[in-house]
Amino acid sequence: MRAAAEIIFCLSAAALFYTYAGYPLLIAAVSMLRPRSVRRREVNLSVTMIVTAYNEEQHLRAKLENTLTLDYPRDLLDIIVASDCSSDRTDEIAREFAARGVRLHRQAIRLGKTAAQNAAVEKARGEIILFSDATSLYEAGVLRAMMPNFADPTVGCVAGRLIYVDPANSRVGRGARSYWSYETFLKKHESRACSLIGASGCLYAVRRSAYVPLYHEACSDFIIATKMVEQGLRAIYEPNAICTEETNERPDNELRMRVRIIAQTFTDLWRHRAMLNPFKSGLYGLQLFSHKVMRYFVPFFLLSIFAASAILASSSLFYRGLFVGQLAAYAGALIAWLLELIGVRSRLLAFPYYFVLANLASLIAMYQFLRGERYSRWEPIRDRLQTRA
């Protein structure tokens, strides 16, 4: 029993280390030792921005005003609001901007975000399709920063830099910002080494000629990178193209959002499992496996480490210390959740709280995927503006 526990502990600890430290160090080394450059130059490309929305009356007006102030030739910018059968004033607000060049596409049947994007792309006039959310605001120079990358014929997708803001200074917000800083580090080096494996859904642009219609349950901003690599193209990260978005404040909203995204990603990975083979897709396959598959299996590594150290704690001071440390971390996350219920916030407990929440989301999403549950429709689950008042 002890020998088996030690083997399980060592293998799980090694997998956990590789996922959070080994892979980031590896991809950073590759990006520095063998970087893939991008041949950038100024180009004047027509752009269609597609803002996909479902019941976004509280955000859409500000989004469209923000879009109309972008530093880009107005005759080269086409704007479509793709409404997935919104039942509030989303469509009405979009029509108010018709005189300023905003077009409304309303789905006849509510089929979900990806289906709405597919339909809007068919009506696009631009050479480049820029996908955006109604809740994200862009810096004025976003398009000026992104377009030169498309001068390189090997670039099929350009993803911008998302900066989360947390005006409420919530525990979930602090955890999300820390997590996103780590993700941004990986995006930077994955882009330089080979290709991004996914984009931020609020800001990414694709060549119209390279866009392929996606199945409705796809996590479009994730799988778009794989669709580029399948065509011999790459997806790159442009850190100077910046947008901002507010984090969730409530843990239940953050959990639901992460469960939906991860469940969709499991579907995408399964449908494109051949791309996980490095003999077929090279370094990109290693990136997919390390960044996504290994990350989503972290809960199992954690459970194995916890169980093995519990078995070994009685006969080893080392394992006893590790076991107590894990108990303290999980107790901290539980205390943070209980404090959240009574409105008390603790900066110290933000990281263990968000770490547990993120891994719980992976477990739930995997369970849903294995049961055959699929997502296509989506509900806006970010905290509404009135809840911040």
N, C-alpha and C positions, 0 to 999 in steps of 0.2 A: 504493500500500500504506500509506504513512504517513498520507495523508488519511483512508482508510477506518478505520485503527486509531484515529486521533484522534476520529472520529465515534463509533465503538463505545465508546471510553473515556468520552467525555463523556455519551453517553446512558446507559450503565451506571452511571456515577458519580452521575448525576442521579437515576436510579431507586433506587439504594441510599440516597442522601441522603433522598429522599422517604419511603422505607419506614421508616427508623429515626429520622428527625428531622422531616421536613416534615409527614408525617401526624400524628404526636403533637402538633406545634405547632398544626396546623390544628384538630384535634378539641378541643384544650385551649382555643383561642380561641373556638370555637363554644360550648363548654360554659359559658364565662364571660360571653360577650356575649349569648347567647340560650339560657339554661338552661331545661330543662323540669322544672318542680317536681313533687313528689309530695305529694298531699294525704293526709297521715298523721294517723291518730287511733287511739286504743286500741280494739281489737276483740277479742272472744272467739270465735275460730274453732277448730273441731275440726281436728286435724292427724293425719295418718297418716304416720309415718316409715317409709320403706322402706330397709332395709339390704341391699343386694345383695351376695351372698357366694359365692365358690367356693373351697373348701378354706382357710378362714380361722380354723381352730381356735386359732391362736396369738394372734389379735387380737380375736375376737368377744366373749369374756367381758368384757374391759375396755371394749369399745365399748358393750355393753348396760348395764353398770353405770354408765358415763358418761351414757348416755341417760336412765336412770331417775333421775338426780339433776338433770335440767334444771329450771329455774325456770319451770314452766308447770303449770296445773291438770291433775292426773293423769287426771281424767275426760274431758279434751279431747285427750289424747294416746294414739294408737293406734300400736303398733309391730309391724312385720312384717319378719321375716328372709326374704328371697327367696333360697333356695339353688338354684343352678344345677347340681343333681345332684352336690353335694359328696361326695367319697369319703373324707373324714377325719371328725373329730368335730364338724364345724360344726353339723350338724342336731341332734346330741345336746345340744350346749351350748345351742342355741336352745330346745330342749324343756325344759331345766332352768329356764328363765325363764318358762314358761307360767303358773305361779301368780302371777306378777307382771305379767301382761297381755301378754306377748310372744307373738305368733303366728308359726308357721313355715309358709311356703309352699315346697314342694319341687317343682321342675320334674319332670315325668314324663320328659322328654327334654332333654338338654343342648343348648340352642339359643343360649346366650350371654347376656350381661348385659342387653342391651336387651329381649330376649324375656322374661327373668325380671322385669324392671321392669314391662313391659306386663301380665303376668299378675297381679302383685301389686297393681297399680293397680285391677284389676277387683274385688279383695277389700277395697279400702280403704274405711274408714268416714268419713274426714275430709273436710272441705271443701277443705283444703289438703293437697297431697302433698309431703312433704319427702324428697328423695333423699339418701342418704348411703352412704359406703363403710365397711367394717369397720375400716379402718386409721386413720380420722380421729376425733379427740376434740374435743368441743364445749365451749365456755365455757358456764356455766350460763344466761346470759341470751340465748342465741341466738334462741329463739323469741320472747321479749319484744321483741327488736330487729327481727325480720323481720315479724311479723304486722301491725303498724300500717300498713305499706306497702300491704297488700291492701285497706285502706279506700278506696283510689283505684281506681275501676272500670277505669281504663286500664292498670293493672298486672296482668300475667298471670303473671309469674315474678319471684322475688326471689332473687338470688344473694348468698351470704355471702362473707366475707373469709377466704381460706386463708393461713395463715402456716406456711411450711416451717421445720422445725427440723432441725438437723444436728449431733446429739450426737457424731458421730465426727469432725467437722471435716474432712470429706473434700473433695477437689478438685471432684468432681462436685456435692457438696452446696453448696459455695460458689458454683459457677457457676449452679446451679439457683435459689438464693436471689436472686442478682443478676438473673437473667432474670425471675424472678417479680415482683420489685420494679418492673421496667419494665412488665410486663403489668398489674400492679395500678394503675399510673398511667393506663394506657389504659382500663382498666375504669371507673375513677372518672369520667373525662371522657366516655367513650362513653355511659355511663348518663345523665349530666346533659344531654348534647347531644341524644340520641335514644333509643337502646336499647343494651343490651349485645348483642354478637354471639355470646356464649357464656357459660357459667357454669363454676364449678369443680365437678367431678362429685361431690365429697365434701360439698357443702353448697349445695343450691338447692331452692327451694320453688315449686310450680306450683298454680294453681287447678285443682281437680278438674274443673270444668266446661270448662276450656280445654285439658286434656291430650288429645292424640290419640295412638293407638297408633303406634309407630314401627317401621319396617322393621328387621330383626334386625341388619344390619350398620351401623346408624346409630351415630355418636358422639353419644349422647343428650344429654350435657351441652352440646355445641356446638349441635346443630340445634334444641334446645328454644327458643332465642331466636328463630330464624327462624319456628318454628311459632307463636309468640306474635304476631310482626309480621304474619304472614299473616292473622291473625284481627283485626287492628286494635288489638292490645294491645302492650305493651312489656315488656322484661326490664330490671330495674334492679339496681343494686349497693348492698348495705347493708353498709358497712364496720364497723358495730358488732356484726354477727353473725359471730363469730370461731370458727374451728376450726383445729386444728394437725395436721400430718402430717409424718412423718419423710421426708427426702429419700432417694433412692437413694445408696448409697456406691460401687457398682461401675458403671463406664462402660458395660459390656455391657448391664446391666439398664436403665440410663437410655436407651440407644440403642434397645433393643427397644420400650420403652414409648413413646418419641417416634415411632418408625416406625409403630407400630400406630395411635396417635392421629391422626397426620397422614394416613395412608392412609385411615382412616375419614372424616376431614374432607374429603379430595378427593372421596370418594363423595358426601358430603352436598352439597358445593358443586356438583357436576355435576348431581345430581338437582334442585337448587334454583337452577340457573344463572339463571333468570329474575329472581331476587331481586338479582342483581348489577347489574341495570339501574337506574340512579338515576331514570330516567323512570317506572319502575314502583314502586320502593320508596323513592325519595327519598334522604335522607342515609344511611339504613341500607344502601343498595346501595353507596354510596361507602365506608362503614365496612367492609363485607364484603370489597370488592375490595382496599382499602388494607391492612387488618389481616391478612387471610389470604392472598389470592392473591399480592399483592406480596411478602409475607413468605416464602412458600414458593418463590418464584422467585429469592430472594436468591442461592442457589448459582450460578445462571447469570449473575447480575450480577457476582459475584465472579470467576468463571472468565473472563468477558469482560474485566474490568478487568485481571486478571493477564496474559492473553494480549496485550492491547493495549499495556500498559506494557512488556512484554518486547520487543515489536517496536520500540517508540519509545525504549527505554532507551539504545540506541547513539548516538542523535543529540540527546539532551536530558538535561541534568542533573536537571531536575524529574522526568521519568518514570523516570530511573535511580534516584533516591532513593525514589520510590514503589515501584518494583519490588523494591528491596532491603528496604524496610520490609515488604512483603508476604511476602517470603521469610523474614524474621526472625519474623514472626507465625506463619506456618505451621510453621516449624522449632520455635518455642516450643511449639506444640500437640503436635508429634511428640515432643519431649523430655519433655513432661509425661506423654504416654502411656507412653513407655519407663520413666520414673521410677515411674509407677504400677505397672508390672509387677514392679518390685523393691521395692515398698513404701515409696518415698520420695515425700513430698508437698511441693508448692511452692505457697504462696499466690499468688506473683507470676504463675504460669502458669495459674491457675484460669480466668481469663476467656477467653484465646485457646483454651484446651482445650475449654471448654464451647461456645464459639461455633462452632468447627469441628464438634464432635459434633452440635450442633443442625442445622447446615446439611447435614451428611452424612445425617442422618435424613430431611431433606426430599428429598434426591436418591433415597435408597432407597425412600421411600414413594411418590414419583412414579413410579418404575420399576415398583413393584408394582401401582400403580393402573392404569398404562397396559397392563400385562400381563393385567389382569383379575382380579388377586388381591384377595379381599375378606376382611375380618375380621368375625366375629360372636361366636365363642367367645373367651374371654380366660383367660389364666393369671395368677395373682398373681405379679408379677415384682419386687416390692419385696424388698429384702434381708430375709431372715428374722431373727427375733430372735436365734436361736442364733449367727448369723454375727457379731453385734455383741459377743458375749461375749469 
